[in-house]
């Protein structure tokens, strides 16, 4: 992406010891453009009120909520705003959803989760074992991909839900959601998709993917900390969610507890608008699809450069699939022989290069890959604002680390 695009992110102008900061920490949350910052502060300046009242500022808040639902539906390719619920974050929404589904199911019913997933899409389902629900794992292969044969063998007439991620936040693996959908629906089960790591990089069409539920987080695509839940029309209405007597038993509101963060939701709207502004088309959906294709192509070039550069360094081991299109999100996790991940990230951080070390809440996958006692991995994530010059600087720094 060009310099005018980058200039909209104030944090990208910062320096450390005269070195521009290089943000490869996007998988844990991207930087935020002025448009989002202004939308949130403008809401507080002019329209701060609760919803559904009889005066100006409350009606303005209603419009913020309604218009953000419409745009989020466009972003996800959903049937309409009634399918979009907001929450504090993906984890909180998934816990609320799991409790409701747990009440809907019977002892002996089964849920399948994966060894690859973030704990936010494991812990809420594992907790249902207390209610007599069977929760079993789909195995992870040592190349960082899911074992689809294991999934097929474990699906049965008692399986009610398969919960998996669209892309791994640990090693970037893109799961074959369409294969999983066919297997899952053939068994008569629901499919829940964690798209937190997928949504910033690729176009989502929940209808084409056959999702029954999908979750993502706006702070991963240039917005504030707000979780988003898509529910296929009619499903959320059937579930006994935790709600007050005064809350409607209807989507999208039945899972939204208390007063939401209206200013942050105004920021979500601005973030999706910001993405759409990078594309072309007559409708918001067309502009969003166009923009995500443009962002995806840029990120593909950047991650290919980073992957190939790291691959040439003998002490470096990269985890996960190769970089063929459709196999990997623009995320690379690796280890450096003789160095713990925190040492690698500290060395880079002192030079203004921001990368993460650890398991990133994908702790089960790190266990399976035999990396937990070694401190996990070093993770670098490409975002729309990443440049070739930054990748060159990163590779130079990793080489210096190896020599040191």
C-alpha atoms as a printed R data frame, in Angstrom:
    type eleno elety resid chain resno       x       y      z
1   ATOM     1    CA   UNK     A     1   0.000   0.000  0.000
2   ATOM     2    CA   UNK     A     2   1.222   3.533 -0.752
3   ATOM     3    CA   UNK     A     3   2.470   6.298  1.527
4   ATOM     4    CA   UNK     A     4  -0.864   8.202  1.592
5   ATOM     5    CA   UNK     A     5  -2.404   5.023  3.035
6   ATOM     6    CA   UNK     A     6   0.294   4.727  5.708
7   ATOM     7    CA   UNK     A     7   0.071   8.424  6.556
8   ATOM     8    CA   UNK     A     8  -3.420   7.847  7.948
9   ATOM     9    CA   UNK     A     9  -1.952   5.827 10.846
10  ATOM    10    CA   UNK     A    10  -0.411   8.225 13.390
11  ATOM    11    CA   UNK     A    11   1.492   5.461 15.204
12  ATOM    12    CA   UNK     A    12   3.435   4.643 12.031
13  ATOM    13    CA   UNK     A    13   5.133   8.035 12.303
14  ATOM    14    CA   UNK     A    14   6.819   7.144 15.611
15  ATOM    15    CA   UNK     A    15  10.536   6.395 15.936
16  ATOM    16    CA   UNK     A    16  12.835   4.648 18.385
17  ATOM    17    CA   UNK     A    17  16.395   5.961 18.483
18  ATOM    18    CA   UNK     A    18  15.801   7.599 15.081
19  ATOM    19    CA   UNK     A    19  14.609   4.286 13.614
20  ATOM    20    CA   UNK     A    20  11.010   4.163 12.313
21  ATOM    21    CA   UNK     A    21   8.911   1.629 14.228
22  ATOM    22    CA   UNK     A    22   8.063  -1.548 12.323
23  ATOM    23    CA   UNK     A    23   4.785  -3.094 13.458
24  ATOM    24    CA   UNK     A    24   4.711  -6.841 12.829
25  ATOM    25    CA   UNK     A    25   2.479  -7.365 15.867
26  ATOM    26    CA   UNK     A    26  -0.778  -7.141 13.881
27  ATOM    27    CA   UNK     A    27  -2.010 -10.664 14.754
28  ATOM    28    CA   UNK     A    28  -2.467  -9.378 18.315
29  ATOM    29    CA   UNK     A    29  -4.069  -6.128 17.115
30  ATOM    30    CA   UNK     A    30  -3.391  -3.729 14.270
31  ATOM    31    CA   UNK     A    31  -2.636  -0.033 14.398
32  ATOM    32    CA   UNK     A    32  -5.580   2.356 14.044
33  ATOM    33    CA   UNK     A    33  -6.121   5.106 11.439
34  ATOM    34    CA   UNK     A    34  -7.176   8.665 12.212
35  ATOM    35    CA   UNK     A    35 -10.661   7.967 10.838
36  ATOM    36    CA   UNK     A    36 -11.342   5.483 13.623
37  ATOM    37    CA   UNK     A    37  -9.811   7.644 16.344
38  ATOM    38    CA   UNK     A    38 -11.862  10.640 15.206
39  ATOM    39    CA   UNK     A    39 -15.105   8.656 14.997
40  ATOM    40    CA   UNK     A    40 -14.747   7.523 18.595
41  ATOM    41    CA   UNK     A    41 -13.813  10.942 19.970
42  ATOM    42    CA   UNK     A    42 -16.529  12.654 17.898
43  ATOM    43    CA   UNK     A    43 -19.136  10.307 19.352
44  ATOM    44    CA   UNK     A    44 -18.109  11.314 22.863
45  ATOM    45    CA   UNK     A    45 -18.084  14.984 21.887
46  ATOM    46    CA   UNK     A    46 -21.534  15.065 20.327
47  ATOM    47    CA   UNK     A    47 -23.711  11.982 20.798
48  ATOM    48    CA   UNK     A    48 -22.880  10.221 24.055
49  ATOM    49    CA   UNK     A    49 -26.176   8.703 25.206
50  ATOM    50    CA   UNK     A    50 -27.858   5.387 25.773
51  ATOM    51    CA   UNK     A    51 -30.174   3.836 23.201
52  ATOM    52    CA   UNK     A    52 -33.903   3.953 22.444
53  ATOM    53    CA   UNK     A    53 -34.831   7.301 23.960
54  ATOM    54    CA   UNK     A    54 -36.934  10.215 22.745
55  ATOM    55    CA   UNK     A    55 -34.262  12.866 22.183
56  ATOM    56    CA   UNK     A    56 -31.534  13.766 19.709
57  ATOM    57    CA   UNK     A    57 -28.392  12.154 21.095
58  ATOM    58    CA   UNK     A    58 -30.071   8.838 21.909
59  ATOM    59    CA   UNK     A    59 -31.466   8.682 18.374
60  ATOM    60    CA   UNK     A    60 -27.979   9.398 17.045
61  ATOM    61    CA   UNK     A    61 -26.681   6.477 19.114
62  ATOM    62    CA   UNK     A    62 -29.416   4.258 17.681
63  ATOM    63    CA   UNK     A    63 -28.252   5.222 14.199
64  ATOM    64    CA   UNK     A    64 -24.629   4.426 15.098
65  ATOM    65    CA   UNK     A    65 -25.687   0.957 16.240
66  ATOM    66    CA   UNK     A    66 -27.961   0.269 13.290
67  ATOM    67    CA   UNK     A    67 -25.560   1.548 10.637
68  ATOM    68    CA   UNK     A    68 -22.642  -0.388 12.127
69  ATOM    69    CA   UNK     A    69 -24.687  -3.601 12.049
70  ATOM    70    CA   UNK     A    70 -25.474  -2.948  8.391
71  ATOM    71    CA   UNK     A    71 -21.823  -2.355  7.521
72  ATOM    72    CA   UNK     A    72 -20.646  -5.373  9.529
73  ATOM    73    CA   UNK     A    73 -23.185  -7.487  7.626
74  ATOM    74    CA   UNK     A    74 -21.720  -6.155  4.373
75  ATOM    75    CA   UNK     A    75 -18.210  -6.927  5.615
76  ATOM    76    CA   UNK     A    76 -19.140 -10.546  6.374
77  ATOM    77    CA   UNK     A    77 -21.476 -11.117  3.435
78  ATOM    78    CA   UNK     A    78 -24.356 -11.710  5.844
79  ATOM    79    CA   UNK     A    79 -28.084 -11.705  5.197
80  ATOM    80    CA   UNK     A    80 -28.651  -8.429  7.029
81  ATOM    81    CA   UNK     A    81 -28.066  -6.404 10.216
82  ATOM    82    CA   UNK     A    82 -30.301  -8.718 12.263
83  ATOM    83    CA   UNK     A    83 -27.536 -11.365 12.077
84  ATOM    84    CA   UNK     A    84 -24.880  -9.160 13.731
85  ATOM    85    CA   UNK     A    85 -24.368  -8.982 17.499
86  ATOM    86    CA   UNK     A    86 -21.714  -7.000 19.363
87  ATOM    87    CA   UNK     A    87 -19.826  -7.795 22.548
88  ATOM    88    CA   UNK     A    88 -16.812  -6.879 24.629
89  ATOM    89    CA   UNK     A    89 -14.593  -9.240 22.632
90  ATOM    90    CA   UNK     A    90 -14.694 -12.560 20.782
91  ATOM    91    CA   UNK     A    91 -13.937 -14.572 23.933
92  ATOM    92    CA   UNK     A    92 -16.790 -13.049 25.927
93  ATOM    93    CA   UNK     A    93 -19.240 -13.564 23.065
94  ATOM    94    CA   UNK     A    94 -18.156 -17.167 22.608
95  ATOM    95    CA   UNK     A    95 -18.559 -17.920 26.313
96  ATOM    96    CA   UNK     A    96 -22.062 -16.447 26.211
97  ATOM    97    CA   UNK     A    97 -22.867 -18.463 23.095
98  ATOM    98    CA   UNK     A    98 -21.432 -21.681 24.528
99  ATOM    99    CA   UNK     A    99 -23.523 -21.367 27.685
100 ATOM   100    CA   UNK     A   100 -26.653 -20.905 25.589
101 ATOM   101    CA   UNK     A   101 -25.833 -23.828 23.317
102 ATOM   102    CA   UNK     A   102 -24.983 -25.943 26.358
103 ATOM   103    CA   UNK     A   103 -28.504 -25.421 27.706
104 ATOM   104    CA   UNK     A   104 -29.911 -26.321 24.294
105 ATOM   105    CA   UNK     A   105 -28.003 -29.622 24.078
106 ATOM   106    CA   UNK     A   106 -28.522 -32.853 26.014
107 ATOM   107    CA   UNK     A   107 -26.017 -34.925 28.027
108 ATOM   108    CA   UNK     A   108 -24.268 -37.278 25.625
109 ATOM   109    CA   UNK     A   109 -24.377 -34.809 22.731
110 ATOM   110    CA   UNK     A   110 -20.962 -34.071 21.245
111 ATOM   111    CA   UNK     A   111 -18.956 -30.994 20.271
112 ATOM   112    CA   UNK     A   112 -15.764 -31.218 18.221
113 ATOM   113    CA   UNK     A   113 -12.986 -28.661 18.693
114 ATOM   114    CA   UNK     A   114  -9.450 -28.640 17.262
115 ATOM   115    CA   UNK     A   115  -5.930 -28.826 18.621
116 ATOM   116    CA   UNK     A   116  -4.987 -25.893 16.387
117 ATOM   117    CA   UNK     A   117  -7.364 -23.310 17.800
118 ATOM   118    CA   UNK     A   118  -6.956 -20.296 20.057
119 ATOM   119    CA   UNK     A   119  -8.216 -21.079 23.574
120 ATOM   120    CA   UNK     A   120 -11.122 -18.667 23.008
121 ATOM   121    CA   UNK     A   121 -12.581 -21.331 20.716
122 ATOM   122    CA   UNK     A   122 -11.679 -24.239 23.002
123 ATOM   123    CA   UNK     A   123 -12.163 -23.185 26.624
124 ATOM   124    CA   UNK     A   124 -15.849 -22.202 26.319
125 ATOM   125    CA   UNK     A   125 -16.678 -25.598 24.792
126 ATOM   126    CA   UNK     A   126 -14.496 -27.638 27.148
127 ATOM   127    CA   UNK     A   127 -16.411 -26.067 30.036
128 ATOM   128    CA   UNK     A   128 -19.572 -27.809 28.805
129 ATOM   129    CA   UNK     A   129 -18.182 -31.171 29.924
130 ATOM   130    CA   UNK     A   130 -19.596 -30.184 33.315
131 ATOM   131    CA   UNK     A   131 -23.067 -30.495 31.771
132 ATOM   132    CA   UNK     A   132 -22.407 -33.970 30.383
133 ATOM   133    CA   UNK     A   133 -21.591 -32.750 26.883
134 ATOM   134    CA   UNK     A   134 -18.861 -34.759 25.139
135 ATOM   135    CA   UNK     A   135 -16.079 -32.525 23.828
136 ATOM   136    CA   UNK     A   136 -13.482 -34.172 21.593
137 ATOM   137    CA   UNK     A   137 -10.479 -32.854 19.660
138 ATOM   138    CA   UNK     A   138  -9.667 -32.907 15.956
139 ATOM   139    CA   UNK     A   139  -5.964 -33.704 15.752
140 ATOM   140    CA   UNK     A   140  -3.266 -31.375 14.474
141 ATOM   141    CA   UNK     A   141  -0.592 -32.689 12.112
142 ATOM   142    CA   UNK     A   142   3.031 -31.773 12.728
143 ATOM   143    CA   UNK     A   143   3.062 -29.663  9.561
144 ATOM   144    CA   UNK     A   144   0.633 -27.285 11.297
145 ATOM   145    CA   UNK     A   145  -2.473 -28.405  9.369
146 ATOM   146    CA   UNK     A   146  -5.638 -30.088 10.570
147 ATOM   147    CA   UNK     A   147  -6.194 -33.803 10.144
148 ATOM   148    CA   UNK     A   148  -9.415 -33.857  8.110
149 ATOM   149    CA   UNK     A   149  -9.486 -37.649  8.110
150 ATOM   150    CA   UNK     A   150  -9.597 -37.489 11.909
151 ATOM   151    CA   UNK     A   151 -12.494 -35.042 11.694
152 ATOM   152    CA   UNK     A   152 -14.414 -37.304  9.314
153 ATOM   153    CA   UNK     A   153 -13.863 -40.324 11.558
154 ATOM   154    CA   UNK     A   154 -15.080 -38.511 14.667
155 ATOM   155    CA   UNK     A   155 -18.269 -37.019 13.220
156 ATOM   156    CA   UNK     A   156 -21.276 -39.059 14.227
157 ATOM   157    CA   UNK     A   157 -24.997 -38.888 14.770
158 ATOM   158    CA   UNK     A   158 -24.443 -37.403 18.192
159 ATOM   159    CA   UNK     A   159 -22.204 -34.529 16.963
160 ATOM   160    CA   UNK     A   160 -24.076 -31.255 17.362
161 ATOM   161    CA   UNK     A   161 -21.362 -28.656 16.721
162 ATOM   162    CA   UNK     A   162 -17.931 -28.373 15.128
163 ATOM   163    CA   UNK     A   163 -15.988 -25.310 16.322
164 ATOM   164    CA   UNK     A   164 -12.819 -24.344 14.455
165 ATOM   165    CA   UNK     A   165 -10.811 -21.374 13.273
166 ATOM   166    CA   UNK     A   166 -10.670 -20.198  9.674
167 ATOM   167    CA   UNK     A   167  -6.996 -19.292 10.037
168 ATOM   168    CA   UNK     A   168  -4.543 -20.128 12.807
169 ATOM   169    CA   UNK     A   169  -3.195 -17.186 14.782
170 ATOM   170    CA   UNK     A   170  -0.170 -19.326 15.650
171 ATOM   171    CA   UNK     A   171   1.222 -20.389 12.278
172 ATOM   172    CA   UNK     A   172  -1.169 -18.878  9.752
173 ATOM   173    CA   UNK     A   173  -2.705 -22.160  8.572
174 ATOM   174    CA   UNK     A   174  -5.891 -21.566  6.565
175 ATOM   175    CA   UNK     A   175  -8.373 -24.330  7.275
176 ATOM   176    CA   UNK     A   176 -10.568 -25.752  4.523
177 ATOM   177    CA   UNK     A   177 -13.853 -24.393  5.832
178 ATOM   178    CA   UNK     A   178 -15.758 -25.637  2.791
179 ATOM   179    CA   UNK     A   179 -14.616 -29.224  3.350
180 ATOM   180    CA   UNK     A   180 -15.522 -28.937  7.026
181 ATOM   181    CA   UNK     A   181 -18.901 -27.431  6.157
182 ATOM   182    CA   UNK     A   182 -19.760 -30.346  3.867
183 ATOM   183    CA   UNK     A   183 -18.730 -32.938  6.448
184 ATOM   184    CA   UNK     A   184 -20.418 -31.123  9.315
185 ATOM   185    CA   UNK     A   185 -23.720 -30.411  7.620
186 ATOM   186    CA   UNK     A   186 -23.850 -33.964  6.281
187 ATOM   187    CA   UNK     A   187 -23.744 -35.084  9.906
188 ATOM   188    CA   UNK     A   188 -26.535 -32.632 10.776
189 ATOM   189    CA   UNK     A   189 -24.289 -30.501 13.014
190 ATOM   190    CA   UNK     A   190 -23.716 -26.783 13.269
191 ATOM   191    CA   UNK     A   191 -20.410 -25.185 12.254
192 ATOM   192    CA   UNK     A   192 -18.962 -22.324 14.289
193 ATOM   193    CA   UNK     A   193 -15.999 -20.443 12.812
194 ATOM   194    CA   UNK     A   194 -13.477 -18.277 14.630
195 ATOM   195    CA   UNK     A   195 -12.498 -15.780 11.912
196 ATOM   196    CA   UNK     A   196 -10.512 -13.436 14.160
197 ATOM   197    CA   UNK     A   197  -7.249 -14.135 12.341
198 ATOM   198    CA   UNK     A   198  -8.836 -14.540  8.898
199 ATOM   199    CA   UNK     A   199 -10.988 -11.406  8.716
200 ATOM   200    CA   UNK     A   200  -8.163  -8.811  8.460
201 ATOM   201    CA   UNK     A   201  -6.687 -10.466  5.367
202 ATOM   202    CA   UNK     A   202  -9.364 -12.107  3.219
203 ATOM   203    CA   UNK     A   203 -12.917 -11.593  1.985
204 ATOM   204    CA   UNK     A   204 -15.554 -13.364  4.070
205 ATOM   205    CA   UNK     A   205 -18.898 -14.573  2.744
206 ATOM   206    CA   UNK     A   206 -20.664 -16.338  5.588
207 ATOM   207    CA   UNK     A   207 -23.490 -17.494  3.339
208 ATOM   208    CA   UNK     A   208 -21.174 -19.101  0.790
209 ATOM   209    CA   UNK     A   209 -19.131 -20.644  3.604
210 ATOM   210    CA   UNK     A   210 -22.241 -22.106  5.197
211 ATOM   211    CA   UNK     A   211 -21.393 -20.758  8.657
212 ATOM   212    CA   UNK     A   212 -23.979 -21.200 11.376
213 ATOM   213    CA   UNK     A   213 -21.990 -18.911 13.643
214 ATOM   214    CA   UNK     A   214 -18.893 -16.805 12.974
215 ATOM   215    CA   UNK     A   215 -16.921 -14.580 15.319
216 ATOM   216    CA   UNK     A   216 -14.305 -11.924 14.680
217 ATOM   217    CA   UNK     A   217 -12.710  -8.923 16.392
218 ATOM   218    CA   UNK     A   218 -12.585  -5.395 15.001
219 ATOM   219    CA   UNK     A   219  -9.247  -4.575 16.641
220 ATOM   220    CA   UNK     A   220  -7.598  -7.037 14.262
221 ATOM   221    CA   UNK     A   221  -8.775  -5.006 11.225
222 ATOM   222    CA   UNK     A   222  -7.832  -1.421 12.179
223 ATOM   223    CA   UNK     A   223 -10.661  -0.861 14.639
224 ATOM   224    CA   UNK     A   224 -11.216  -0.786 18.427
225 ATOM   225    CA   UNK     A   225 -11.711  -3.663 20.854
226 ATOM   226    CA   UNK     A   226 -15.183  -4.943 19.946
227 ATOM   227    CA   UNK     A   227 -16.233  -8.527 19.289
228 ATOM   228    CA   UNK     A   228 -18.627  -9.361 16.448
229 ATOM   229    CA   UNK     A   229 -20.884 -12.416 16.238
230 ATOM   230    CA   UNK     A   230 -22.689 -13.543 13.109
231 ATOM   231    CA   UNK     A   231 -25.596 -15.951 13.666
232 ATOM   232    CA   UNK     A   232 -27.459 -17.598 10.813
233 ATOM   233    CA   UNK     A   233 -31.024 -16.206 10.728
234 ATOM   234    CA   UNK     A   234 -33.266 -17.951 13.236
235 ATOM   235    CA   UNK     A   235 -30.538 -19.694 15.248
236 ATOM   236    CA   UNK     A   236 -29.906 -17.146 17.996
237 ATOM   237    CA   UNK     A   237 -33.657 -16.773 18.552
238 ATOM   238    CA   UNK     A   238 -33.792 -20.435 19.595
239 ATOM   239    CA   UNK     A   239 -30.993 -20.340 22.153
240 ATOM   240    CA   UNK     A   240 -31.535 -19.667 25.885
241 ATOM   241    CA   UNK     A   241 -28.931 -16.946 26.317
242 ATOM   242    CA   UNK     A   242 -28.040 -15.233 29.586
243 ATOM   243    CA   UNK     A   243 -30.255 -12.168 29.525
244 ATOM   244    CA   UNK     A   244 -32.219  -9.876 31.773
245 ATOM   245    CA   UNK     A   245 -36.006  -9.949 31.900
246 ATOM   246    CA   UNK     A   246 -35.998  -6.660 29.985
247 ATOM   247    CA   UNK     A   247 -33.889  -7.984 27.083
248 ATOM   248    CA   UNK     A   248 -35.564  -9.246 23.943
249 ATOM   249    CA   UNK     A   249 -35.371 -12.968 23.172
250 ATOM   250    CA   UNK     A   250 -34.515 -12.196 19.575
251 ATOM   251    CA   UNK     A   251 -31.443 -11.730 17.430
252 ATOM   252    CA   UNK     A   252 -29.268  -9.782 17.483
253 ATOM   253    CA   UNK     A   253 -30.017  -8.393 20.940
254 ATOM   254    CA   UNK     A   254 -30.528 -11.513 23.075
255 ATOM   255    CA   UNK     A   255 -26.796 -12.122 23.519
256 ATOM   256    CA   UNK     A   256 -25.851  -8.455 24.052
257 ATOM   257    CA   UNK     A   257 -25.777  -8.002 27.818
258 ATOM   258    CA   UNK     A   258 -25.901  -4.550 29.402
259 ATOM   259    CA   UNK     A   259 -24.995  -1.278 27.753
260 ATOM   260    CA   UNK     A   260 -22.560  -1.739 24.901
261 ATOM   261    CA   UNK     A   261 -19.535   0.441 24.187
262 ATOM   262    CA   UNK     A   262 -21.227   2.808 21.743
263 ATOM   263    CA   UNK     A   263 -18.137   4.904 21.064
264 ATOM   264    CA   UNK     A   264 -16.112   1.806 20.203
265 ATOM   265    CA   UNK     A   265 -18.907   0.579 17.943
266 ATOM   266    CA   UNK     A   266 -18.763   3.950 16.157
267 ATOM   267    CA   UNK     A   267 -15.082   3.103 15.697
268 ATOM   268    CA   UNK     A   268 -15.994  -0.290 14.200
269 ATOM   269    CA   UNK     A   269 -18.147   1.475 11.631
270 ATOM   270    CA   UNK     A   270 -15.277   3.828 10.799
271 ATOM   271    CA   UNK     A   271 -12.840   0.902 10.481
272 ATOM   272    CA   UNK     A   272 -15.060  -0.899  7.970
273 ATOM   273    CA   UNK     A   273 -15.606   2.367  6.082
274 ATOM   274    CA   UNK     A   274 -11.832   2.867  6.049
275 ATOM   275    CA   UNK     A   275 -11.341  -0.557  4.479
276 ATOM   276    CA   UNK     A   276 -14.097   0.086  1.924
277 ATOM   277    CA   UNK     A   277 -12.398   3.352  0.899
278 ATOM   278    CA   UNK     A   278  -9.456   1.301 -0.384
279 ATOM   279    CA   UNK     A   279 -11.702  -0.461 -2.930
280 ATOM   280    CA   UNK     A   280 -14.042   0.341 -5.789
281 ATOM   281    CA   UNK     A   281 -17.661  -0.441 -6.579
282 ATOM   282    CA   UNK     A   282 -21.181   0.888 -6.360
283 ATOM   283    CA   UNK     A   283 -22.238  -0.783 -3.103
284 ATOM   284    CA   UNK     A   284 -20.483  -1.065  0.270
285 ATOM   285    CA   UNK     A   285 -20.147  -4.823 -0.227
286 ATOM   286    CA   UNK     A   286 -18.559  -4.389 -3.651
287 ATOM   287    CA   UNK     A   287 -16.104  -1.824 -2.290
288 ATOM   288    CA   UNK     A   288 -15.239  -4.086  0.657
289 ATOM   289    CA   UNK     A   289 -14.613  -7.113 -1.558
290 ATOM   290    CA   UNK     A   290 -12.473  -4.986 -3.890
291 ATOM   291    CA   UNK     A   291 -10.529  -3.548 -0.955
292 ATOM   292    CA   UNK     A   292  -9.891  -6.924  0.645
293 ATOM   293    CA   UNK     A   293  -8.602  -8.271 -2.666
294 ATOM   294    CA   UNK     A   294  -6.240  -5.299 -2.916
295 ATOM   295    CA   UNK     A   295  -5.072  -5.668  0.680
296 ATOM   296    CA   UNK     A   296  -4.699  -9.421  0.257
297 ATOM   297    CA   UNK     A   297  -2.533  -9.068 -2.836
298 ATOM   298    CA   UNK     A   298  -0.243  -6.576 -1.095
299 ATOM   299    CA   UNK     A   299   0.049  -8.744  2.000
300 ATOM   300    CA   UNK     A   300   0.739 -11.845 -0.107
301 ATOM   301    CA   UNK     A   301   3.757 -10.134 -1.685
302 ATOM   302    CA   UNK     A   302   5.064  -8.991  1.681
303 ATOM   303    CA   UNK     A   303   4.702 -12.363  3.391
304 ATOM   304    CA   UNK     A   304   6.297 -14.135  0.435
305 ATOM   305    CA   UNK     A   305   9.333 -11.845  0.722
306 ATOM   306    CA   UNK     A   306   9.559 -12.414  4.470
307 ATOM   307    CA   UNK     A   307   9.041 -16.186  4.207
308 ATOM   308    CA   UNK     A   308  11.654 -16.669  1.497
309 ATOM   309    CA   UNK     A   309  14.133 -14.461  3.324
310 ATOM   310    CA   UNK     A   310  13.767 -16.350  6.604
311 ATOM   311    CA   UNK     A   311  13.773 -19.705  4.828
312 ATOM   312    CA   UNK     A   312  17.306 -19.036  3.588
313 ATOM   313    CA   UNK     A   313  18.658 -18.603  7.112
314 ATOM   314    CA   UNK     A   314  19.950 -21.960  8.331
315 ATOM   315    CA   UNK     A   315  19.232 -21.567 12.088
316 ATOM   316    CA   UNK     A   316  15.623 -20.514 11.383
317 ATOM   317    CA   UNK     A   317  12.778 -23.050 11.364
318 ATOM   318    CA   UNK     A   318   9.376 -21.905 10.071
319 ATOM   319    CA   UNK     A   319   6.217 -23.610 11.283
320 ATOM   320    CA   UNK     A   320   3.017 -24.205  9.346
321 ATOM   321    CA   UNK     A   321   2.203 -24.644  5.649
322 ATOM   322    CA   UNK     A   322   3.979 -23.105  2.683
323 ATOM   323    CA   UNK     A   323   2.976 -19.772  1.167
324 ATOM   324    CA   UNK     A   324   0.931 -20.975 -1.761
325 ATOM   325    CA   UNK     A   325  -2.311 -18.953 -2.078
326 ATOM   326    CA   UNK     A   326  -5.039 -20.323  0.127
327 ATOM   327    CA   UNK     A   327  -2.666 -22.194  2.416
328 ATOM   328    CA   UNK     A   328  -1.389 -19.541  4.810
329 ATOM   329    CA   UNK     A   329  -2.493 -16.178  6.175
330 ATOM   330    CA   UNK     A   330   0.262 -13.510  6.073
331 ATOM   331    CA   UNK     A   331   1.636 -14.693  9.399
332 ATOM   332    CA   UNK     A   332   4.941 -16.453 10.030
333 ATOM   333    CA   UNK     A   333   6.005 -18.195 13.215
334 ATOM   334    CA   UNK     A   334   9.538 -19.469 13.578
335 ATOM   335    CA   UNK     A   335  12.295 -20.416 15.968
336 ATOM   336    CA   UNK     A   336  15.993 -19.582 15.850
337 ATOM   337    CA   UNK     A   337  18.285 -22.378 16.945
338 ATOM   338    CA   UNK     A   338  20.015 -21.527 20.204
339 ATOM   339    CA   UNK     A   339  17.722 -18.575 20.964
340 ATOM   340    CA   UNK     A   340  14.484 -18.539 22.947
341 ATOM   341    CA   UNK     A   341  11.630 -16.618 21.317
342 ATOM   342    CA   UNK     A   342  11.657 -13.917 23.985
343 ATOM   343    CA   UNK     A   343  15.361 -13.310 23.281
344 ATOM   344    CA   UNK     A   344  14.604 -12.925 19.577
345 ATOM   345    CA   UNK     A   345  11.767 -10.488 20.210
346 ATOM   346    CA   UNK     A   346  13.785  -8.487 22.732
347 ATOM   347    CA   UNK     A   347  16.646  -8.126 20.249
348 ATOM   348    CA   UNK     A   348  14.234  -6.991 17.540
349 ATOM   349    CA   UNK     A   349  12.258  -4.750 19.889
350 ATOM   350    CA   UNK     A   350  15.366  -2.822 20.843
351 ATOM   351    CA   UNK     A   351  15.708  -2.015 17.152
352 ATOM   352    CA   UNK     A   352  12.123  -0.845 16.766
353 ATOM   353    CA   UNK     A   353  10.822  -4.094 15.241
354 ATOM   354    CA   UNK     A   354   7.730  -5.303 17.073
355 ATOM   355    CA   UNK     A   355   7.047  -9.050 17.018
356 ATOM   356    CA   UNK     A   356   5.480 -11.412 19.550
357 ATOM   357    CA   UNK     A   357   6.864 -14.416 21.383
358 ATOM   358    CA   UNK     A   358   5.022 -17.241 23.129
359 ATOM   359    CA   UNK     A   359   1.953 -19.357 22.380
360 ATOM   360    CA   UNK     A   360  -0.556 -16.530 21.681
361 ATOM   361    CA   UNK     A   361  -3.316 -18.509 23.464
362 ATOM   362    CA   UNK     A   362  -2.947 -21.328 20.919
363 ATOM   363    CA   UNK     A   363  -1.346 -23.272 23.748
364 ATOM   364    CA   UNK     A   364  -2.691 -26.688 22.745
365 ATOM   365    CA   UNK     A   365  -1.098 -26.405 19.305
366 ATOM   366    CA   UNK     A   366   2.208 -25.361 20.852
367 ATOM   367    CA   UNK     A   367   2.009 -28.404 23.113
368 ATOM   368    CA   UNK     A   368   1.338 -30.752 20.192
369 ATOM   369    CA   UNK     A   369   4.232 -29.260 18.219
370 ATOM   370    CA   UNK     A   370   6.545 -29.812 21.202
371 ATOM   371    CA   UNK     A   371   7.376 -26.138 21.632
372 ATOM   372    CA   UNK     A   372   5.839 -25.209 24.978
373 ATOM   373    CA   UNK     A   373   8.936 -25.804 27.108
374 ATOM   374    CA   UNK     A   374  11.008 -23.927 24.542
375 ATOM   375    CA   UNK     A   375   8.957 -20.752 24.981
376 ATOM   376    CA   UNK     A   376   6.787 -21.188 21.909
377 ATOM   377    CA   UNK     A   377   7.720 -19.305 18.756
378 ATOM   378    CA   UNK     A   378   8.474 -15.852 17.391
379 ATOM   379    CA   UNK     A   379   5.512 -14.561 15.385
380 ATOM   380    CA   UNK     A   380   5.490 -11.878 12.705
381 ATOM   381    CA   UNK     A   381   2.321 -10.688 11.027
382 ATOM   382    CA   UNK     A   382   1.929  -8.687  7.843
383 ATOM   383    CA   UNK     A   383  -0.676  -5.917  7.739
384 ATOM   384    CA   UNK     A   384  -1.874  -3.653  4.956
385 ATOM   385    CA   UNK     A   385   0.614  -0.976  6.032
386 ATOM   386    CA   UNK     A   386   3.708  -3.261  5.921
387 ATOM   387    CA   UNK     A   387   6.310  -2.221  3.312
388 ATOM   388    CA   UNK     A   388   9.102  -3.949  1.404
389 ATOM   389    CA   UNK     A   389  11.646  -1.674  3.083
390 ATOM   390    CA   UNK     A   390  10.409  -2.870  6.459
391 ATOM   391    CA   UNK     A   391  10.783  -6.522  5.446
392 ATOM   392    CA   UNK     A   392  14.338  -5.789  4.289
393 ATOM   393    CA   UNK     A   393  15.084  -4.207  7.676
394 ATOM   394    CA   UNK     A   394  13.578  -7.171  9.521
395 ATOM   395    CA   UNK     A   395  15.635  -9.718  7.590
396 ATOM   396    CA   UNK     A   396  18.771  -7.662  8.183
397 ATOM   397    CA   UNK     A   397  18.034  -7.603 11.912
398 ATOM   398    CA   UNK     A   398  17.407 -11.370 12.086
399 ATOM   399    CA   UNK     A   399  20.727 -11.962 10.315
400 ATOM   400    CA   UNK     A   400  22.434  -9.704 12.866
401 ATOM   401    CA   UNK     A   401  20.761 -11.667 15.660
402 ATOM   402    CA   UNK     A   402  22.101 -14.943 14.252
403 ATOM   403    CA   UNK     A   403  25.611 -13.550 13.988
404 ATOM   404    CA   UNK     A   404  25.403 -12.211 17.532
